[in-house]
Structure formats: structure tokens, C-alpha cells
Amino acid sequence: MSAPIQRRSLPQPWCQNIVLGDGRALHLRPIAPLDADALRHGFDLLDAEEVRMRFMHPMREMTPEFARQLTQLDRTRDFALVAAEPLPPGEGLVGAVVRASIAEGGRRAEFAIIVARVLAGQGLGRLLMKQVIRWAKLKRLDELYGDVLDENTGMLKLAESLGFRREHLADDRGVVRVRLALRPSAALH
């Protein structure tokens, strides 16, 4: 296991300067519309397996439209953080993203996360997941959930270590839903 992540909070909400165990410096911050091109460039650095594990199907490229969609959030119901090079939005390469969106009904949110392989294994995924859990609790949601390929053992282990429970989806073979009850009254069945 590598050295723990060093973190320094910044005055802006959800912003931190972090240094990974390998010495790589990153800036954790909310996603910005200017990040669309940086997301596309980061996507180009992912291998086919990383893409499939995150998007659950092969994708050859991230279109400009899709990248714009990912960076244009409704801040009342959507949340997304990036771990990027410590440069202004749009200028630094994005190496990891966590996002969540409040589902219809307003009591649950679905999350998604991707950490580039070159940054994996250093606790960045755990840090990002803790941030999205914190956001969901601040929103007073009952549950946070995400769908994970059952072969994505790294993500499944991370989710379990954070208190998520697994649920196999009857109509979606090969996919596991991980669910985290955020309030005692919202205990999962």
C-alpha cells in the first residue's frame, strides 16, 4: 500500500489540494463547464477496459456533446468533483471524476466514479467516494446507489468497505447495484 494522501482544504467549497503517495499533486474541485475538453483528453488516455468498467459498454470516444453534458450540472440535484492537474479548469488533465444525481422522487441519488489506472491504488477512489457520500448526507438523502459490473472487484470492495450493500439486479445480468443507507430511518431491506 502506498503512502496516504496528503490533503489541504482550500477556501472554495469542495476544493482541496492533494498529494498522492507517489508524489503526484492534484487539485480536487467541482467540475466546471471549461473541463469538457479536458474530460475528452483524459478519456483518450483510458484503455478500453477502464472505459468498459465505468460506462458498462465499449466507447471509442467521448463526443464533445457528451463531454459538455457531463460538465453542465443542475447544481440543485447534481454533484461532480474532478481530480485534475493543479491548473485552472480546462487547462489541467482530469484523472478522476465522481458524480451523483438525485433521482426522481428526491430521496435517492445515483453515483458514478472513474479513476484512471495511472492514479489507482493510492486512495483517490476512497477520497472521492467519501466526498460524494458527504454531499448526499448534506442533501439529507435517504440513499446513495450505483451500478457496478460484477467483475469490477476493486469498486465492489471499495463500496463494501464504505458500508454499501450489494444487490443483484434481476433484469441486468452481470451488474450489481451497491446501496448505502444514509439515515437510520432509510435502512435497506
Phi, psi and chi 1 to 4 in degrees:
 res  aa     phi    psi   chi1   chi2   chi3   chi4
   1 MET       -  139.1  177.9  147.4 -140.9      -
   2 SER   -81.0  173.3   62.4      -      -      -
   3 ALA   -61.9  153.1      -      -      -      -
   4 PRO   -67.0  157.9   18.9  -25.4      -      -
   5 ILE   -70.4  133.3  -66.3  176.0      -      -
   6 GLN   -91.9  134.5  -61.8  172.5   29.3      -
   7 ARG  -129.5  141.7  -58.3  169.0   26.6 -178.2
   8 ARG  -135.3  114.7 -175.4  172.9   58.4   90.8
   9 SER   -69.3  148.4  -68.0      -      -      -
  10 LEU  -114.2  163.9  -60.9  170.5      -      -
  11 PRO   -64.6  -26.7   -3.9    6.7      -      -
  12 GLN   -74.6  141.1  -56.7   87.6   -1.9      -
  13 PRO   -56.5  137.3  -20.4   29.7      -      -
  14 TRP    67.5   12.9  -58.5  101.2      -      -
  15 CYS  -104.3  136.4  -67.6      -      -      -
  16 GLN  -146.8  145.7  -64.1  179.2    5.5      -
  17 ASN   -93.2  132.1  -75.7  -31.7      -      -
  18 ILE  -129.2  151.2   57.8  177.5      -      -
  19 VAL  -126.2  120.3  178.2      -      -      -
  20 LEU   -74.4  166.1  -59.6  179.0      -      -
  21 GLY   -58.2  -26.5      -      -      -      -
  22 ASP   -85.0    4.0   67.3    1.6      -      -
  23 GLY    91.7   -4.0      -      -      -      -
  24 ARG   -72.0  127.2 -163.6  176.6  -41.0 -136.5
  25 ALA   -92.5  133.5      -      -      -      -
  26 LEU  -134.8  159.3  -62.7  170.9      -      -
  27 HIS  -115.1  121.1 -174.7   64.9      -      -
  28 LEU   -94.8  125.8 -177.2   65.0      -      -
  29 ARG  -160.8  164.1   60.0  172.3  173.1   74.5
  30 PRO   -62.7  146.2  -24.6   34.8      -      -
  31 ILE   -64.4  148.9 -158.4  165.3      -      -
  32 ALA  -128.5  152.1      -      -      -      -
  33 PRO   -53.3  -31.6  -28.8   36.9      -      -
  34 LEU   -67.5  -11.8  -69.1  172.6      -      -
  35 ASP   -79.2   -4.8  -72.0  -41.2      -      -
  36 ALA   -55.2  -49.8      -      -      -      -
  37 ASP   -66.9  -37.1  -76.1  -20.3      -      -
  38 ALA   -64.1  -37.1      -      -      -      -
  39 LEU   -62.5  -43.1  -76.2 -179.3      -      -
  40 ARG   -63.5  -41.2  -67.5 -174.0   68.0 -136.5
  41 HIS   -67.4  -39.3  -66.6  -56.8      -      -
  42 GLY   -64.9  -38.2      -      -      -      -
  43 PHE   -60.5  -39.9 -178.4   89.2      -      -
  44 ASP   -61.6  -23.0  -69.4  -17.4      -      -
  45 LEU   -87.4  -10.7  -61.0  175.6      -      -
  46 LEU   -78.2  144.7  -61.4  172.6      -      -
  47 ASP   -86.1  168.8   66.4   31.8      -      -
  48 ALA   -58.2  -36.0      -      -      -      -
  49 GLU   -68.8  -41.1 -172.1   65.4    4.3      -
  50 GLU   -60.9  -41.8  -71.5  172.7  -67.5      -
  51 VAL   -64.2  -46.8  171.0      -      -      -
  52 ARG   -63.3  -39.9 -170.1  178.4   69.2   78.3
  53 MET   -64.5  -35.8  -73.4  -68.4 -173.3      -
  54 ARG   -83.9  -46.9  163.8   51.3 -170.8   94.0
  55 PHE   -94.2   -6.7  -65.2   99.0      -      -
  56 MET    66.3   14.6  -63.8 -168.0 -156.6      -
  57 HIS  -162.0  158.9   59.2   82.1      -      -
  58 PRO   -68.1  143.7   -6.5   13.7      -      -
  59 MET  -140.8  132.1  -77.9  175.9   50.0      -
  60 ARG   -85.2  -32.1  -70.0 -171.9 -174.5 -175.9
  61 GLU  -150.6  160.7   69.9  170.9  -30.9      -
  62 MET  -100.2  115.3  179.1  178.4  -72.5      -
  63 THR   -69.9  156.0   65.3      -      -      -
  64 PRO   -57.9  -36.6  -25.4   33.5      -      -
  65 GLU   -64.8  -44.4  -63.3   78.9   23.6      -
  66 PHE   -65.3  -42.0 -174.8   45.6      -      -
  67 ALA   -61.8  -42.1      -      -      -      -
  68 ARG   -62.4  -42.9  -91.6 -167.1  -56.2  -79.5
  69 GLN   -59.1  -41.0  178.3 -174.0   -4.4      -
  70 LEU   -68.0  -24.0  -68.1  174.2      -      -
  71 THR  -100.2   -9.5   61.8      -      -      -
  72 GLN  -100.5   96.8  -50.1  -91.3  -30.3      -
  73 LEU  -103.0  151.0  -55.8 -179.0      -      -
  74 ASP   -91.1  100.7  172.5   -7.2      -      -
  75 ARG   -62.8  -13.8  -58.2  -85.1 -179.9 -162.6
  76 THR   -76.8  -22.7   62.5      -      -      -
  77 ARG  -131.8   -9.3   59.5  179.8  -73.8  -87.8
  78 ASP  -118.3  151.4  -59.9  -38.4      -      -
  79 PHE  -144.6  136.2  176.6   76.2      -      -
  80 ALA  -153.4  133.1      -      -      -      -
  81 LEU  -118.4  146.8  -66.2  176.6      -      -
  82 VAL  -119.2  150.0  -63.4      -      -      -
  83 ALA  -109.8  111.9      -      -      -      -
  84 ALA  -131.8  167.1      -      -      -      -
  85 GLU   -56.4  147.9  -68.2  176.5  -51.5      -
  86 PRO   -75.9   67.6   23.7  -29.2      -      -
  87 LEU  -131.1  167.1  -63.9  167.4      -      -
  88 PRO   -59.5  152.8  -23.9   33.5      -      -
  89 PRO   -49.6  135.9  -28.8   36.3      -      -
  90 GLY    90.9  -17.0      -      -      -      -
  91 GLU  -102.2  -28.0  -66.3 -179.6   25.6      -
  92 GLY   -99.0  146.1      -      -      -      -
  93 LEU   -65.7  136.6 -161.2   61.0      -      -
  94 VAL   -94.8  123.2  172.4      -      -      -
  95 GLY  -106.1  -12.7      -      -      -      -
  96 ALA  -158.1  148.5      -      -      -      -
  97 VAL  -142.5  137.7  179.6      -      -      -
  98 VAL  -126.3  140.2   68.0      -      -      -
  99 ARG  -144.8  157.8   56.1 -173.1  -48.6  108.9
 100 ALA  -147.9  150.7      -      -      -      -
 101 SER  -140.2  130.1 -173.8      -      -      -
 102 ILE   -70.1  127.9  -62.6  174.7      -      -
 103 ALA   -77.5  166.1      -      -      -      -
 104 GLU   -54.3  142.9  -82.8 -166.5   45.0      -
 105 GLY    98.7  -23.7      -      -      -      -
 106 GLY    73.1   10.8      -      -      -      -
 107 ARG  -108.1  -12.4  -58.3  -54.3  -39.4  144.8
 108 ARG  -132.5  156.6  -52.9  170.2   -9.1  137.2
 109 ALA  -133.6  143.7      -      -      -      -
 110 GLU   -99.4  134.7 -178.7  175.5   13.0      -
 111 PHE  -110.8  160.9   78.4   87.1      -      -
 112 ALA  -146.8  148.4      -      -      -      -
 113 ILE  -146.7  146.9 -176.7  170.8      -      -
 114 ILE  -144.9  134.4 -172.9  165.9      -      -
 115 VAL  -126.2  122.1  176.5      -      -      -
 116 ALA   -59.2  142.9      -      -      -      -
 117 ARG   -52.7  -36.3 -174.5  167.0  -71.0  152.6
 118 VAL   -66.2  -16.8  -62.9      -      -      -
 119 LEU  -108.1   -5.6  -60.3  175.1      -      -
 120 ALA   -69.8  158.2      -      -      -      -
 121 GLY    79.6   12.9      -      -      -      -
 122 GLN  -119.9    8.6  -60.1 -173.4   70.8      -
 123 GLY    93.2    2.3      -      -      -      -
 124 LEU   -67.0  -41.1 -174.3   55.0      -      -
 125 GLY   -60.2  -43.0      -      -      -      -
 126 ARG   -62.5  -45.5  175.8  174.2  -64.1  -78.7
 127 LEU   -59.6  -45.6  173.5   64.0      -      -
 128 LEU   -65.1  -41.8  -68.6  170.9      -      -
 129 MET   -64.4  -39.5  -73.3  -60.8  -63.5      -
 130 LYS   -63.3  -34.7  -75.3 -177.2  174.0 -177.8
 131 GLN   -68.4  -41.8  -66.1  -61.4  -51.1      -
 132 VAL   -70.0  -33.5   80.0      -      -      -
 133 ILE   -64.4  -44.3  -68.2  167.5      -      -
 134 ARG   -58.8  -44.6 -178.2  173.4  148.0 -124.7
 135 TRP   -59.9  -46.4  171.2   83.1      -      -
 136 ALA   -62.3  -38.3      -      -      -      -
 137 LYS   -68.1  -39.7  -73.3  179.4  176.5  179.6
 138 LEU   -63.1  -30.8  -72.3  170.1      -      -
 139 LYS   -80.1   -2.8  -73.4  -71.2 -165.9  178.5
 140 ARG    59.3   39.9  -59.8 -171.8 -170.7  -71.7
 141 LEU   -79.9  158.0  -60.6  176.5      -      -
 142 ASP   -84.3  -32.2  -67.2  -23.7      -      -
 143 GLU  -151.4  146.6  178.8 -177.1  -89.7      -
 144 LEU  -119.7  133.2 -174.2   62.8      -      -
 145 TYR  -142.9  160.3   70.0   94.3      -      -
 146 GLY  -155.6  155.7      -      -      -      -
 147 ASP  -103.6  133.1  -66.2  -21.1      -      -
 148 VAL  -133.1  136.6 -178.2      -      -      -
 149 LEU   -61.9  137.5  -70.1  176.1      -      -
 150 ASP   -65.3  -15.6   61.1    3.4      -      -
 151 GLU   -87.9   -4.6   63.7 -164.9   88.3      -
 152 ASN   -85.3   70.5 -170.0  -13.9      -      -
 153 THR   -63.5  -33.2   56.3      -      -      -
 154 GLY   -60.5  -46.5      -      -      -      -
 155 MET   -69.0  -39.4 -176.8   61.3 -143.3      -
 156 LEU   -63.7  -40.4  -68.6  171.2      -      -
 157 LYS   -66.3  -42.0  -74.7  178.6 -174.0  175.2
 158 LEU   -60.6  -48.6  172.8   58.9      -      -
 159 ALA   -58.8  -45.8      -      -      -      -
 160 GLU   -60.9  -41.3 -175.2  176.4  -10.2      -
 161 SER   -66.4  -20.9   75.5      -      -      -
 162 LEU   -95.1    4.0  -67.9  169.5      -      -
 163 GLY    98.3    3.9      -      -      -      -
 164 PHE   -71.7  148.7  -74.6   78.6      -      -
 165 ARG  -111.2  146.4  -64.4 -171.7 -176.3 -176.9
 166 ARG   -89.2  146.7  -64.0 -179.1 -168.6 -168.6
 167 GLU  -145.4  122.4  171.1 -176.1  -65.9      -
 168 HIS   -79.6  136.6  -74.3  -83.8      -      -
 169 LEU   -91.0  123.5  -57.6  176.0      -      -
 170 ALA   -61.3  -37.3      -      -      -      -
 171 ASP   -95.9    6.0   59.8  -20.1      -      -
 172 ASP  -137.3   76.7 -148.3  -15.4      -      -
 173 ARG   -60.5  137.8  -62.8 -179.1   68.2  164.6
 174 GLY    89.8   -0.5      -      -      -      -
 175 VAL  -119.7  136.0  175.8      -      -      -
 176 VAL  -114.7  133.1  176.1      -      -      -
 177 ARG   -93.6  129.3  175.6  156.3  -68.5  167.7
 178 VAL  -106.0  134.7  -67.0      -      -      -
 179 ARG  -131.3  138.5  -59.6  170.4   59.6 -163.5
 180 LEU  -125.4  117.7  178.5   66.6      -      -
 181 ALA   -74.1  128.5      -      -      -      -
 182 LEU   -98.2  -16.8  -61.5  169.1      -      -
 183 ARG  -135.4  144.9  -60.0 -174.2  -49.0  147.7
 184 PRO   -55.0  -35.7  -22.7   30.0      -      -
 185 SER   -71.6  -10.1   62.5      -      -      -
 186 ALA  -104.9   23.6      -      -      -      -
 187 ALA   -51.6  138.2      -      -      -      -
 188 LEU   -77.1  150.6  -56.4  175.2      -      -
 189 HIS   -81.1      -  -47.0  -57.2      -      -
